[in-house]
Amino acid sequence: MKKGPITFFLLLAVLQALSAQEADMDFMRSTGKIYVVVAVIVAIFVGIVLFLIYLDRKLAKLENQINDDD
């Protein structure tokens, strides 16, 4: 019996958060800052991918050295 009102209030909270986020997104688009945010996220992602590739190559090299020593 208590699940109904709780679910209703949670649904209202989620809808309010989504509408507020939408308003923020429109503000970000109108000022052009959304592109800065996207560029920073892409730069971080590319940096992580490049670091993982570097780390994988270094580990493969070390594994080959260990296998050659045996």
VEXTI-675302 format. One record per atom (N, C-alpha, C): atom name; residue in three letters; x, y, z. Coordinates in nm, 3 decimals, padded with zeros to 5 digits, always signed. Each point is the difference from the previous one (the first is absolute). Example, Ala and Ser with C-alpha at 12.3 -4.5 7.8 and 13.67 -1.06 7.14 Angstrom:
+-------+---------+---------+---------+---------+
: atomo : residuo :       x :       y :       z :
+-------+---------+---------+---------+---------+
:     N :     ALA : +01.319 : -00.569 : +00.780 :
:    CA :     ALA : -00.089 : +00.119 : +00.000 :
:     C :     ALA : +00.090 : +00.120 : +00.000 :
:     N :     SER : -00.035 : +00.105 : -00.072 :
:    CA :     SER : +00.082 : +00.119 : +00.006 :
:     C :     SER : -00.077 : +00.109 : +00.073 :
+-------+---------+---------+---------+---------+
//
This chain:
+-------+---------+---------+---------+---------+
: atomo : residuo :       x :       y :       z :
+-------+---------+---------+---------+---------+
:     N :     MET : +00.082 : -00.118 : +00.000 :
:    CA :     MET : -00.082 : +00.118 : +00.000 :
:     C :     MET : +00.087 : +00.126 : +00.000 :
:     N :     LYS : +00.115 : -00.005 : +00.066 :
:    CA :     LYS : +00.087 : +00.117 : +00.008 :
:     C :     LYS : +00.088 : +00.014 : -00.124 :
:     N :     LYS : +00.010 : -00.102 : -00.081 :
:    CA :     LYS : +00.087 : +00.007 : -00.118 :
:     C :     LYS : -00.054 : +00.095 : -00.105 :
:     N :     GLY : -00.130 : +00.015 : -00.009 :
:    CA :     GLY : -00.061 : +00.086 : -00.100 :
:     C :     GLY : +00.042 : +00.146 : +00.014 :
:     N :     PRO : -00.021 : +00.061 : +00.118 :
:    CA :     PRO : +00.040 : +00.142 : +00.017 :
:     C :     PRO : +00.150 : +00.021 : -00.012 :
:     N :     ILE : +00.079 : -00.095 : +00.052 :
:    CA :     ILE : +00.145 : +00.014 : -00.009 :
:     C :     ILE : +00.043 : -00.003 : -00.146 :
:     N :     THR : -00.055 : -00.093 : -00.076 :
:    CA :     THR : +00.033 : -00.010 : -00.142 :
:     C :     THR : -00.040 : +00.128 : -00.073 :
:     N :     PHE : -00.117 : +00.054 : +00.033 :
:    CA :     PHE : -00.048 : +00.122 : -00.063 :
:     C :     PHE : +00.095 : +00.117 : +00.027 :
:     N :     PHE : +00.043 : +00.014 : +00.125 :
:    CA :     PHE : +00.090 : +00.110 : +00.034 :
:     C :     PHE : +00.138 : -00.017 : -00.063 :
:     N :     LEU : +00.047 : -00.124 : -00.008 :
:    CA :     LEU : +00.127 : -00.025 : -00.067 :
:     C :     LEU : -00.009 : +00.032 : -00.148 :
:     N :     LEU : -00.112 : -00.034 : -00.061 :
:    CA :     LEU : -00.021 : +00.030 : -00.141 :
:     C :     LEU : -00.001 : +00.151 : -00.022 :
:     N :     LEU : -00.066 : +00.072 : +00.089 :
:    CA :     LEU : -00.002 : +00.146 : -00.012 :
:     C :     LEU : +00.140 : +00.058 : +00.017 :
:     N :     ALA : +00.077 : -00.053 : +00.092 :
:    CA :     ALA : +00.137 : +00.049 : +00.021 :
:     C :     ALA : +00.086 : -00.024 : -00.123 :
:     N :     VAL : -00.014 : -00.117 : -00.062 :
:    CA :     VAL : +00.077 : -00.031 : -00.120 :
:     C :     VAL : -00.040 : +00.092 : -00.114 :
:     N :     LEU : -00.129 : +00.021 : -00.018 :
:    CA :     LEU : -00.047 : +00.088 : -00.107 :
:     C :     LEU : +00.048 : +00.143 : +00.021 :
:     N :     GLN : +00.001 : +00.045 : +00.124 :
:    CA :     GLN : +00.048 : +00.135 : +00.029 :
:     C :     GLN : +00.150 : +00.011 : -00.030 :
:     N :     ALA : +00.075 : -00.102 : +00.036 :
:    CA :     ALA : +00.144 : +00.002 : -00.026 :
:     C :     ALA : +00.027 : +00.000 : -00.150 :
:     N :     LEU : -00.077 : -00.078 : -00.075 :
:    CA :     LEU : +00.019 : -00.003 : -00.146 :
:     C :     LEU : -00.034 : +00.133 : -00.063 :
:     N :     SER : -00.107 : +00.065 : +00.047 :
:    CA :     SER : -00.036 : +00.130 : -00.058 :
:     C :     SER : +00.104 : +00.105 : +00.036 :
:     N :     ALA : +00.056 : -00.006 : +00.119 :
:    CA :     ALA : +00.104 : +00.095 : +00.039 :
:     C :     ALA : +00.126 : -00.024 : -00.084 :
:     N :     GLN : +00.030 : -00.126 : -00.024 :
:    CA :     GLN : +00.118 : -00.033 : -00.080 :
:     C :     GLN : -00.020 : +00.050 : -00.143 :
:     N :     GLU : -00.121 : -00.014 : -00.051 :
:    CA :     GLU : -00.030 : +00.046 : -00.135 :
:     C :     GLU : +00.018 : +00.152 : -00.009 :
:     N :     ALA : -00.043 : +00.072 : +00.101 :
:    CA :     ALA : +00.016 : +00.145 : +00.001 :
:     C :     ALA : +00.148 : +00.037 : +00.005 :
:     N :     ASP : +00.077 : -00.073 : +00.080 :
:    CA :     ASP : +00.144 : +00.025 : +00.006 :
:     C :     ASP : +00.065 : -00.029 : -00.134 :
:     N :     MET : -00.045 : -00.105 : -00.067 :
:    CA :     MET : +00.056 : -00.038 : -00.128 :
:     C :     MET : -00.029 : +00.108 : -00.104 :
:     N :     ASP : -00.121 : +00.055 : +00.002 :
:    CA :     ASP : -00.032 : +00.108 : -00.093 :
:     C :     ASP : +00.087 : +00.122 : +00.028 :
:     N :     PHE : +00.024 : +00.029 : +00.126 :
:    CA :     PHE : +00.088 : +00.111 : +00.035 :
:     C :     PHE : +00.141 : -00.025 : -00.051 :
:     N :     MET : +00.049 : -00.123 : +00.019 :
:    CA :     MET : +00.135 : -00.033 : -00.046 :
:     C :     MET : +00.009 : +00.010 : -00.151 :
:     N :     ARG : -00.103 : -00.046 : -00.069 :
:    CA :     ARG : +00.002 : +00.010 : -00.147 :
:     C :     ARG : -00.006 : +00.144 : -00.046 :
:     N :     SER : -00.081 : +00.080 : +00.066 :
:    CA :     SER : -00.017 : +00.139 : -00.044 :
:     C :     SER : +00.128 : +00.080 : +00.020 :
:     N :     THR : +00.078 : -00.032 : +00.101 :
:    CA :     THR : +00.124 : +00.072 : +00.023 :
:     C :     THR : +00.118 : -00.063 : -00.071 :
:     N :     GLY : -00.019 : -00.119 : -00.057 :
:    CA :     GLY : +00.105 : -00.066 : -00.075 :
:     C :     GLY : +00.099 : -00.076 : +00.088 :
:     N :     LYS : -00.026 : -00.008 : +00.128 :
:    CA :     LYS : +00.093 : -00.067 : +00.090 :
:     C :     LYS : -00.014 : -00.152 : -00.004 :
:     N :     ILE : -00.106 : -00.050 : -00.058 :
:    CA :     ILE : -00.018 : -00.144 : -00.009 :
:     C :     ILE : +00.112 : -00.061 : -00.084 :
:     N :     TYR : +00.048 : +00.075 : -00.098 :
:    CA :     TYR : +00.107 : -00.050 : -00.086 :
:     C :     TYR : +00.131 : -00.009 : +00.078 :
:     N :     VAL : +00.019 : +00.090 : +00.094 :
:    CA :     VAL : +00.119 : -00.006 : +00.084 :
:     C :     VAL : -00.006 : -00.124 : +00.089 :
:     N :     VAL : -00.116 : -00.027 : +00.056 :
:    CA :     VAL : -00.018 : -00.117 : +00.085 :
:     C :     VAL : +00.025 : -00.127 : -00.080 :
:     N :     VAL : -00.056 : -00.007 : -00.119 :
:    CA :     VAL : +00.018 : -00.118 : -00.085 :
:     C :     VAL : +00.147 : -00.015 : -00.038 :
:     N :     ALA : +00.066 : +00.109 : -00.032 :
:    CA :     ALA : +00.141 : -00.006 : -00.038 :
:     C :     ALA : +00.086 : -00.049 : +00.116 :
:     N :     VAL : -00.029 : +00.044 : +00.121 :
:    CA :     VAL : +00.077 : -00.045 : +00.116 :
:     C :     VAL : -00.021 : -00.149 : +00.026 :
:     N :     ILE : -00.124 : -00.045 : -00.012 :
:    CA :     ILE : -00.030 : -00.142 : +00.020 :
:     C :     ILE : +00.070 : -00.085 : -00.105 :
:     N :     VAL : -00.003 : +00.044 : -00.124 :
:    CA :     VAL : +00.068 : -00.073 : -00.108 :
:     C :     VAL : +00.150 : -00.002 : +00.024 :
:     N :     ALA : +00.057 : +00.112 : +00.041 :
:    CA :     ALA : +00.144 : +00.006 : +00.025 :
:     C :     ALA : +00.040 : -00.095 : +00.113 :
:     N :     ILE : -00.078 : -00.005 : +00.106 :
:    CA :     ILE : +00.029 : -00.092 : +00.110 :
:     C :     ILE : -00.010 : -00.144 : -00.047 :
:     N :     PHE : -00.103 : -00.032 : -00.076 :
:    CA :     PHE : -00.018 : -00.136 : -00.051 :
:     C :     PHE : +00.116 : -00.041 : -00.090 :
:     N :     VAL : +00.039 : +00.087 : -00.090 :
:    CA :     VAL : +00.112 : -00.030 : -00.091 :
:     C :     VAL : +00.129 : -00.019 : +00.080 :
:     N :     GLY : +00.021 : +00.084 : +00.101 :
:    CA :     GLY : +00.117 : -00.014 : +00.084 :
:     C :     GLY : +00.005 : -00.133 : +00.073 :
:     N :     ILE : -00.113 : -00.043 : +00.052 :
:    CA :     ILE : -00.007 : -00.130 : +00.068 :
:     C :     ILE : +00.027 : -00.114 : -00.097 :
:     N :     VAL : -00.058 : +00.007 : -00.119 :
:    CA :     VAL : +00.021 : -00.106 : -00.100 :
:     C :     VAL : +00.148 : -00.006 : -00.040 :
:     N :     LEU : +00.061 : +00.115 : -00.025 :
:    CA :     LEU : +00.141 : +00.001 : -00.037 :
:     C :     LEU : +00.089 : -00.054 : +00.112 :
:     N :     PHE : -00.032 : +00.035 : +00.124 :
:    CA :     PHE : +00.076 : -00.052 : +00.112 :
:     C :     PHE : -00.013 : -00.151 : +00.011 :
:     N :     LEU : -00.121 : -00.052 : -00.022 :
:    CA :     LEU : -00.020 : -00.146 : +00.006 :
:     C :     LEU : +00.076 : -00.072 : -00.111 :
:     N :     ILE : +00.004 : +00.059 : -00.118 :
:    CA :     ILE : +00.076 : -00.060 : -00.110 :
:     C :     ILE : +00.148 : -00.002 : +00.034 :
:     N :     TYR : +00.052 : +00.112 : +00.054 :
:    CA :     TYR : +00.140 : +00.009 : +00.040 :
:     C :     TYR : +00.031 : -00.105 : +00.108 :
:     N :     LEU : -00.088 : -00.011 : +00.097 :
:    CA :     LEU : +00.021 : -00.094 : +00.109 :
:     C :     LEU : -00.004 : -00.144 : -00.050 :
:     N :     ASP : -00.089 : -00.030 : -00.093 :
:    CA :     ASP : -00.009 : -00.135 : -00.056 :
:     C :     ASP : +00.128 : -00.037 : -00.074 :
:     N :     ARG : +00.052 : +00.093 : -00.077 :
:    CA :     ARG : +00.125 : -00.028 : -00.073 :
:     C :     ARG : +00.116 : -00.022 : +00.095 :
:     N :     LYS : +00.006 : +00.082 : +00.105 :
:    CA :     LYS : +00.108 : -00.013 : +00.097 :
:     C :     LYS : -00.010 : -00.135 : +00.074 :
:     N :     LEU : -00.121 : -00.040 : +00.037 :
:    CA :     LEU : -00.018 : -00.128 : +00.067 :
:     C :     LEU : +00.034 : -00.117 : -00.092 :
:     N :     ALA : -00.039 : +00.011 : -00.126 :
:    CA :     ALA : +00.033 : -00.107 : -00.095 :
:     C :     ALA : +00.151 : -00.013 : -00.015 :
:     N :     LYS : +00.069 : +00.113 : -00.002 :
:    CA :     LYS : +00.146 : -00.001 : -00.010 :
:     C :     LYS : +00.063 : -00.068 : +00.122 :
:     N :     LEU : -00.049 : +00.033 : +00.118 :
:    CA :     LEU : +00.049 : -00.062 : +00.122 :
:     C :     LEU : -00.029 : -00.150 : +00.004 :
:     N :     GLU : -00.120 : -00.039 : -00.044 :
:    CA :     GLU : -00.034 : -00.142 : -00.005 :
:     C :     GLU : +00.093 : -00.075 : -00.095 :
:     N :     ASN : +00.032 : +00.060 : -00.112 :
:    CA :     ASN : +00.092 : -00.063 : -00.096 :
:     C :     ASN : +00.138 : -00.015 : +00.061 :
:     N :     GLN : +00.046 : +00.100 : +00.074 :
:    CA :     GLN : +00.131 : -00.008 : +00.066 :
:     C :     GLN : +00.002 : -00.112 : +00.104 :
:     N :     ILE : -00.108 : -00.012 : +00.075 :
:    CA :     ILE : -00.008 : -00.106 : +00.102 :
:     C :     ILE : +00.001 : -00.139 : -00.067 :
:     N :     ASN : -00.076 : -00.014 : -00.107 :
:    CA :     ASN : -00.007 : -00.128 : -00.071 :
:     C :     ASN : +00.134 : -00.036 : -00.066 :
:     N :     ASP : +00.070 : +00.100 : -00.048 :
:    CA :     ASP : +00.131 : -00.026 : -00.064 :
:     C :     ASP : +00.106 : -00.042 : +00.102 :
:     N :     ASP : -00.011 : +00.052 : +00.122 :
:    CA :     ASP : +00.095 : -00.034 : +00.105 :
:     C :     ASP : -00.017 : -00.145 : +00.049 :
:     N :     ASP : -00.119 : -00.054 : -00.012 :
:    CA :     ASP : -00.025 : -00.138 : +00.045 :
:     C :     ASP : +00.053 : -00.096 : -00.100 :
+-------+---------+---------+---------+---------+
//
